[in-house]
Structures are given as C-alpha cells and as structure tokens.
Amino acid sequence: MTMDPKTSGSLTQARGAAERVAERVAGETVGDVGLELRGRVDELKGKAVEGYGWAVDQAERLSQDLPEEFREVADRGVDFARRKPLVTTGIIAGVVALLLGAARSRR
C-alpha cells in the first residue's frame, strides 16, 4: 500500500523528532553529536516530503479550476509529479534558482 506524500512526510517528521530527542539524550550521555544529527536529518526529510505532498495536492486542486482545454495537460503534469518526486523536486529547485538569480542580477 502506497501512502500519500503528506502522510508519509508527517510520519517521517514525527519519527525524526522522537528520534532526535532520544538520540540527543543518548548523544549527550556518550558524547556522540552524530546521533542527534541523524534524528534532525530525519525530521527535516519528513518536512520536505510533507511539503512536496502539499504542493502536489495544491497543483491537483488548481488543475481542476482550469478551463477544460488545459486540464488534461495539467493533470499529466500532476501525474508526472506523483510518479517522479525527485525529478519534480529537482525541476522546481532549478526554476527557483533561476528566478532568484534573475532577481539578483536586476539589482
């Protein structure tokens, strides 16, 4: 059974937060900073997956509001985003980087 990204992200985030507390205590006890960092990484990974799921859900909702002639293309884009989350995230990161670069060059 496949879990939607928002639910999966929330669970990963919660697990990461719980592990971070446990690993922080254990890390402080034995002096291992790496334990605390692993829990923090899981928590951040969960936030990223949850955010991705939210963005895909929003894109799906927006596609339903489009005129009929654009809806099929938008639905294919949403389907691609659900099937290829890493590629989609990379594309979005690239577009954001380009937009930020363009905004900085205008200053």
N, C-alpha and C positions, 0 to 999 in steps of 0.2 A: 504494500500500500504506500503510495506516494503522498507525502504531506505537503501542503502548500507552503511557499517560502516564508510567509509571515509567521505561521505557527512554528515551523522549523526554526526560524530565527529567534523567536521568543524563547523556545525551549533551550536553544544553544546559549542564548544570552543568560538565562536563568541558571543553567548548569555552570556557565563560566563564572557567574557572580558567586555561586555557592562554592565552587572550587577555589576561587580566588581567596575567599575568607579562610577556608580550610588550609589552603596552601600558604597563605600569609602567616597563619599561626604556626604551621609546621616549618615554614621557611625561617621565621624569627627564632623558633626553638633551635633549629640546627644551623641557622645562619646561611640558608640557601635562597638567594634572591630569585633564582630561576624558577622555583616553584610558584612564587607569587606571579611572576610574569606569564607563565603558562595559563593560569586562570584568567588573567586580564586579557590575553590574546583570545581565548575562547569567548569571553564576554563581548569583545569588540567584533569578533567574527559573527556572533549572533545578531548584534545590532546591524551589521552590514546586510546580512541575509534578510532580516526583518524589513529593513528599508527597501531592499530590492523587491520584495514581495509587495510592499505597499505601492511602489512605483508602477509595477506591472498591473496591479489591481486598478490603479487610477487610470492608466492608459486604456485598460479594457472598458472602464466606465465612460471615458471620453469618446472612445470609438463608437459607442452606442448612440452618442449625441450627434455624430457626423451625418451629413446627407448620405443617402443610400449609395451613390456612385463612389464615395470614398471609403465606405465602411468595410468592404472586402479587403482593400489594401491595408487598412488599419488593423483589421483582425489578423491578417497574415503577419503583420509586424509584432502584434502581441503574442501570437503563437510562436514566432521565432524567439522572442524574448523568454518565453516559458521553457522552450526546448534547449536554448543555448544561453544560460545565465552568465557564464564567464565572458563569452564573446560580447554579449549585450553590455555588460558592465564595462568591458574594455572600450567599446564604441562610445558609450556615454562619457567615460573618463577622457577619451581623446577629444570629443567635442567640447567638453568643459575646458580642457587645457587650451584648445584653440581659441575659444571665446575669451578666456582670461588673458591669453597672450595678445589678442587683438585689442582688448580693453586697455592693457598696459601700454601698448605701442601708441595709443591715441593721446596719452598724457604728455 
